[in-house]
Structures are given as structure tokens and as C-alpha cells.
Amino acid sequence: MTSGNTDAAEMLRAMRGFLKENDMMAYLAMMAVRLIELHRVLKPTGSLYLHCDPTASHYLKILLDAVFGKEGFANEICWRRTTPKGLAFTRFASTSDAILYYRKSNKYVWKTQYMPYSVEYLERYNLIDEKTGRRFQATSLLNPNPDRRNLTYEFGGHLKVWRWTLDRMLEAERQGLVCFPPNGGVPREKRFLDEQEGVPVSSVWIDIPAINAVAQERLGYPTQKPLALLERILAASSNEGDVVLDPFCGCGTTVHAAEKMGRRWIGIDITHLAIRLIKKRLVEAFPLVQFEVLGVPKDVGAAEALAEADKHQFQLWACSMVEAVPFKGGRKGADGGVDGYIYFKPDGKTSEKAVVSVKGGKNVGVGMVRDLIATIERERAKVGIILTLAEPTREMKKEAATAGLYKTEMLGDFPRIQILTMQDLFDGDRPRLPWIDPTVFKKAKREKTEKQGDLF
């Protein structure tokens, strides 16, 4: 066991003594294993950014100190993710999250990031250079230390203690970097606006808003982070061609930013809902992107294994195969026979829906079809779709046929009850439906980059 592992284990024992056994302690134990592994795979030039809310940030910082060493701590970034909502009668309104920034060694990559100047600051550059037409402000050339004899000399008719040596001052004058006030005042330095990079970004980030309900980049994922947030992080702590790892990649904002900025990337998530969304997002934003998805079923045998291991994740994966919206956002709980919805617009205006019911067991029967018919009546859906691992029985097919057709004026007729096996899906078959409503899953904005397809 390495020193970092030992320190982390000791820290966990201390935390358990204080927190006892509860959800927070379980979360910290889960995170400890992952942070140790992240530290192991991180290159000496690498950095780790951990986003968390104020309820856990202090515990996680102590844990990270144990894993990375206290010398690995670089910043605690305060990100204002929202504006105050309503009145806070019992405490100050909570509007920020923490981003803990750690480095593995003193060989870290760092590139200072800048923010634009304020209008008030830009107004200081109110002078124009006669020869070049460039805007500048005149700043002091005087030294705040009056006892610098080596910097005390006469220049421009003034005996002063200057910031620069006489040789440097004369060279600056030759280059046109010194201005002489017309009234005979003390010479000053020309600080040109086009040479200023901006205001260095501090550890308080108030300029990147969270994803709101009407944001253009919103994809409908509950914990989606703004692309600008990850772009700033990657720009500061990585170079083109570096590998970026996000072990909790959610809807894929980190891998999106990495692809856009010319980084290679690895994204990890345990939910098939997240994987489906990331795949869709990448293909839409980067049409030439090349990537490989590991850990998802690629044949019926793998689908059966997933169904046996985790029924819920099997249902989410099956829904993703037909572009269905998971029931209640994919959360566990009673579903009333509904695992997902597919929305469509038969007339191009009014949105209708199909109910998706996933069956992962080996025993299927006609009762499943009857139940789905009742479900679509209750849900006021136009179509019902059964996705099943097992082959449907003859009675199931007959019962599905008795449900009749869903008729549209413009696009023809569609079976009200449709049964597809997992093998059908692997073979490329999909439910027969009218025009799918594209507003349900918002498309990711297509990015403009010449690096698409070259990063995997």
C-alpha cells in the first residue's frame, strides 16, 4: 500500500468516527477508492478538478489532501452556478459550488486564463499614439522605493527615482514607449491596449452561468455543466493532444469540450442513459468524430447478461436502442407498465406518443400484450411497443394484430402494438412510427473544428 493509500485509509477511519455510518460516509468511501485510482493513472504533468456542492466539499478536500498530499492543493474555485431564488429567511442564499483543483507534481501544465476588461477599465486607454494610432494609457515610471540610488538620475528634465535603469529608459524612449506630457510633466510609460491580455481569472468564477431551461446548449440532462466551464479548465491545465479523463461524464460535456479543443479523451459512466446521450451529442456536434463505446451489449448474449445483472440498466439500454425517453428520467420506481416514450408528430404540429415496454425475462406471454393495450389506453398513447429478449409467442402476435392500426392522414397506417426482439434491434429493425419529434432530445450544436475524427 502506497503512502497516499495509507493516508486516505487513515483519513476515512477518522471521518467514520466523526460521521458514523450514513449516506455521506458511504459517498466518501466510494469516492476514496476512485480518487486513489485517479491519482495512480494521472501523469506527473496532470491535474484533477473535482466539482462538488458545499455539503461535501470540505470532506472531499481533506480526502484529497490525503491522496495527493497537501502540497498538491492548488485552488478551491468558487463557481457561481445560479442566482438567488426568492428570499432566504434562515440563511444566506446558496448560489455556488466548489471545484477542487489538485496537481500531481510540480511538473504540472498551467496556462493563465484571462477575462475581458470592463468598460470602465478600457476607458483608461484614452490616448492615441501619433505614429501608430494605437490606444494607450500613460502609467507612472516612478519607483515606489525612494532609496534606490542606482535608479536615481535625471531624465526628461526631472531628477527622480525611476522604475528602470537609465539604459533601459533610453531604449524605451527610442522605441516610442515613453510619453512626455506637453506641460513639461514627469515622463510616463505608454501601456498599449492591444498588448494587454485581459484580467487574469481568479478563483471566483461568476462569469459562467449554469445551464438554464432555455439555454441553447441544454440537452435535458439534470446535472449538465456549461461547456464554457470545462473549456476554461482544459485550456488552463492541458495541451492539444493530451488525454482528458472524466470518470463521471454524465451527458458528456467534458468529452465534448475535449474533442472541440483538440484533446484526446476517455469518458466513463455507469448508466446507459448517459452513454446514449453522449453518443448522440458527439455525432451531432462532430459529424466526423471517431470513438469506441465499451461495456454496452453488442449481441443478444450480452443483452441477456445485462438483464440478469441489472434489470433497470437493461431497460434503459433497450430504450436507448429505439431513441425512447426513459420513464421518469430513468429513475427507479413503479412504472405502471411504461419504461419509456417515443414522441412523434404525425401532422408535423401535434405531438403524440408511443409507449415502450421492455421485457427482459425468458418467459413471455399474451398477457403482456393485453397489459400494453390497456396501458396505451390509459396513457392516451397512439402506439405500444414491446421490446423483448425472448421470441414472442404466436398468441402474442395474434393479440397484437387484434389491436388494429393507428391511422394518419399524411403518413399512412401503423400497427398499434408492435413487438421487436433484441435480435431485431441488433439487425437494424426499429419501430414503425410517423415523423419523430426532434424537440424531445435537443440536438447538440454542430462544432466547427478541423480536428474532428483525428483524436481517438
N, C-alpha and C positions, 0 to 999 in steps of 0.2 A: 504494500500500500504506500503510495507516494505521500509527501508531506501535505499537499493540498487535499488529498482524500482524507488523511488523518484529521486535519484541522476541520474539514467540513463535517466529519462524523462527530467530533467533539462538540462542534457548534450546534449540531442537530440535537445531541443529547441535552445540552444546556437549554435549548429552546423548548424541548419537550418537557423539561422540568418546570418551565415557566408557563407554557401554553396548555400543558396537559394534552389529552387526545381530543382533537376536534378537527373541523374542516380545514382550518388554517394550517394546522400541524401536518395534516395529510398532504396538503398542497406543497408545503415547504419540503417535505420528504421526497415528493415526486420531482420537484424542481432540482433538488440537490444532486440526484443521480444524473440528470440531464446537463446541469451546469458543469459537473466534473467531466463528463464526456465531451462537451463542447470545448472546454479548456484543453483537453487532450488532443483534439483534432485541429485546433487553431494553430496556424503558423505563427512563428515568432513576430512577424510583422502585422499580425491580425488583431482585430478589436472585437469586442462584444457589446452590443446595445440591447438592453432589456427594458421593454416597456411594461409598466405596471401602474396600478392605481395606488392612492395614498394608504389604503388599508394594509397593503403588503410590502410597500417599497422599503420600509425601514428593516423589516426582517430579511428581505432579499439582499439588501446591501450588506448586512452582516454576513450572510451566507456567501456572497460574492467575495467579500474580504477574505474569508477562509479559503476559498478556492483559488483566487487569483493573487492573494496576498494584498495587504493594504496599500502597497506601493503600486498595485495595478489599477487602483481607482483613478479615473481622470476627471469625470464630471457627474453630477446629478443634474440632468436637464429638466427644467420645469416647462412642460408643454401645455399651453392654454388650449384645451380641446373644445371648449364651449363657452358661451356667455352665460351669465347668471340668469336663472329662470325663476320668476316670481320673487317673493320676499323670503329671506332667511330669518325666521323668528327665533331659532335656537342656537344658531352658529353662523359663521361666515359661509357664504355660498361656495360650494365646491365646484371649481371650473377647470382644474388642471390635473394632469397625470405626470408621473415621473418616468424618465428614461435614464437608466443607469448605464454609464459608459465606462468600460474597463479595457485595459490593454494587457497583452500577454507579456511583453518585454519592452525594453527601451528602444527597440528597432521598429517601432510602430510607424505606420503610414499616417501622415497628417497633412492636410491642405486647408488652410484657413478659408472659411466661407464668409462672404460679405453680404450685407443688406444694402439696398439703395439709400442714399442720403435723403433726409427730409427736405421739404420745400424751404423751410426756414434756413437750413444749413446751406443749401445751394445758393440762396440769396447773398451769402457772404462772398461768393465769387462774382463780384460786381465790377471788376476791372477787365479791360481788354488790352492785350499786348499789341502794341502798334505794328510790330513787324510780322507777327504770325496770326493775329486775330484771335488768339486763344484766350479763354476766360481764366482769370486767376484772382486770388486774394493775396493781399500783402500781409505777411506774418513777421513777427519780430525776429531779428537776428541777434538780439542781446542775450548774453549768458546770465542766468539767474544767480550764478555764483560770482560775487564781486572780487574775490581774492585770486582769480586766475591770471597771474602776471604774464604767462606765456600767451594769453589770448587778449591782452590789453594793448591796443595800438590805435592809431588814428586812421580812420577810413571814411571817405566821403565828407571830410571836414569835421568829423566827430571822434573824440577820444573816448572810447568805450571798451567794455569787456564784452567781446563777441563770442558767438557760439562756435565759429570756425577759426582755423588758423588763417594768417594773412594770405598765404599761398592759395589756400582753398577759396578764400573770399575773392581774390583776384581772378581765379579761374571761373568762379561762378558769375562774376561780373562780365567776363569775356563771353560766356555762354548766354548772356541775357537773362540770368536768373535773379538778378538784383535790381530792384526799382529804387529810384531816387525821387523822393517827394519834391514837387516843384517849388515848395516854400522853403527848401533847404533843410527839411526834417531829416531824421535818422533813416538811413537806408534800410530797406526791408526786403525779405525774400519773396519771390514770386512763386506761389504754390498753385500750379495749374490744375484745373478741374479734371482735364482728360487723363491726368496721371494718377488720380485717386481711385482706389478700388472699391470704396464704399465703407460702410460701418462694419467692423468685424462682428460676426454673430456671437452673442453671449450665450450663457447657459439658460436664459429665459426666452422661450420661443412663443411669441404672441402673434406672429405674422402668418401662421399656417392654420387655417380653420379646419375643424373636423368635417367629415362628410355629412352634409345635411340632406334633408328629404328631397331637395330639388337640385342637388349638385349634379353637374354633367357627368362626373366620373362614378356616380353612385351605381352600384351593381345589385344592391338589395341584401348584402351580407351584413349581419348585425354588428360585427366588430371591424368593419373595413376602415383602414387607415388611408389618409390622403396621400397621393403619390408624391407630392412635394416633400412630405416628411421623410420618406425613405430616400428620395433623391438627394436631400441635404446630407443625410447620414452617409450614403455611399460616396458622395462627392468628397466628403471630408476624410474618410478613412479607407479608401480603396482606389486602385488604379484600373485603367482599362485592362481587360484580360484576367483580372483577379477573380477568384471564386468566392461567391457570396452564398452562405448557407442560412436558410430560415427554417428552423425545426418546428415552428408553429405557423405555417404560412397562410392558413385561413383562406381568403379569397385571392391571394397571390399578389398583393401589392408590392412586396419585396422583389419577387422574381420579375414582375412587370418592370419595376424601376431598373433592375439589374440588366435585363435584356435591352431596355431602351438606352442605357448608358454604356453598353459595350462590355459588361462583366459576364463571366460565366456564372452559373447558378445551380443550386440544388434546393428544392423546396420539399418539405415533409409535412404531411397532415394525416390524421387517422380516419377522417370522415370522408366518405365517398361523395358527399355533397360538396365539400370544399374542392376535392380533386376535379370533379366535373366542372365546377365553376372556373377553376384556374385554367383548365384545358380550353374552355370556351373563350375565356378572356385573352389568352395568349394568341390563339388562332385569329381572333378578330383584330387585335391590336397589331400583331406582327404576322401577316399572311405567309411569310417565308420562314417562319420560325421552325426549328427542328428540336424536338425533345422526346424523351422516352418516359413513359409512365410505368413505374414498377409497383407491384403489390396489388393490382386490381385483376379481377378474373378475366382470363383471355380464352377460356373454354368452359364447357359445361362442368367438367370435373372441378375446376377452380371455383365455379359458382356454387356448386354443392358444398364444397369445403367452407366457403364463406357463410352459407346459410346455416351450417351446423355450428360454426364458431360464434357467429353474431347475427341473429335474425334481423335486428334493427339495421345494421350496416348493410346487410344483404338487400333489404327493402330500399334503402337509399341508393345503393348501386343500381338496382333494377330500374328505379325511377329515372336515374341519370341516363340509362340506355335509351330511353324514349323521350328525353327532354321534359320530364314531368316536374312540376313544382312539388316538393315534398309536403305532406300534410303537416300543418303547424310548424313550418320551417324546419322539419326534420327532427323535432324534439320527440322524445319518447312519451308514451301515454296512450290511452284508449283512442282508437281511430275510427270506430264505427264502421269498419269495412273500407275505409278510404286510406290509401297510402300516398296518393299524390293526385295532382290535377294537371291536365293539359288544356291550355286555353286556346281558342281559335275564334276567328271572325268570318263566318260563312258569307256575310254580305259586305265584308270589308269595314263594317262600322260597329255592329253589336257584338260584344264578346260573349261567347258561350264556353262551356267546359265539358271535358271528358273526365270521368273518374277512373283512376288506376288502382287496381287491387293486386298485390303481389303475393304469390303463394310459393313458399319455399319448401314445403313438405313433399314427401313422396306419394302420399295418398290424396288424390283429388277426386271430386265427385260432383254430380249435378247440383247438389245443394249450394255449391259455391256460385254457380251461375244464377240461381234463383235469388240468392242473397244480394248479388250485384245488381240484378234488375230492380230489387226493392231499394237498394242504395241510390241508384241514379234517379229513381222517382223521388226519393226523399231529398236528394241534393239538387233536384231540378236540373240535372245534367242531361246532355243530349246523347252521350255515348258512354259505355262502360268497357274497360279494358282489363283483362286478366293476364298477368304475366306469371307463368308457371314453370317450375323446374321439370315437373313430370308431364308426360304426354297427356292431353285431355282425353277423356273417355268419349265414346260415341254418344252417350246420353248427354254429355256436356255440350257437344257440338249441336245436337238436335235442339236442346233447350235454348242455346244461344240464337239459333235460327228463328225460333218462335218469337223472339223479341222484336223481330221486324227490322225496318230500315229507318235511319234518320235522313229525311229528305230535305234538300236545299234547292232553292230556285236557280242558283247560278252555278253550283259546283257538282251537282248530281246527288246520288244516294250513297249512304254509308251504313254498314251494319251497326246496329245499336249496341250489340255485345260482340266484342272481338277477343279472341283468345290467341296469345302468342307464347310460344315456349322460349326458354333461354337459348336453345339451339337456333330457333328462328331469328332471334336478335343477333346472335353471332354470325348468322348467314346474311345479315343485312336487312331483314324484314323489319318493318315498322308499322305502327297503327295507321289505318286509313282514316284520315281526317281532312276537313277543309283547311283553308289557309291558317297557319299557326299565328297566334297573336305575338308579334315581336316585342311588344311593350312589357311583357311579363318578366322576361330576363333582359334587362337593358344591355345593349351592346357596348363593349369597351371601345373607346376611341382608337381609331387606327393611328399608329405612331409612324412618324417619318424618320427612318434611320437606314443607313446603308449597311449596317452591321447585322441585319436580320438574317438568321439562318446560319451564321458563322460562329456562334458562341457555344454551342452544346459540346 
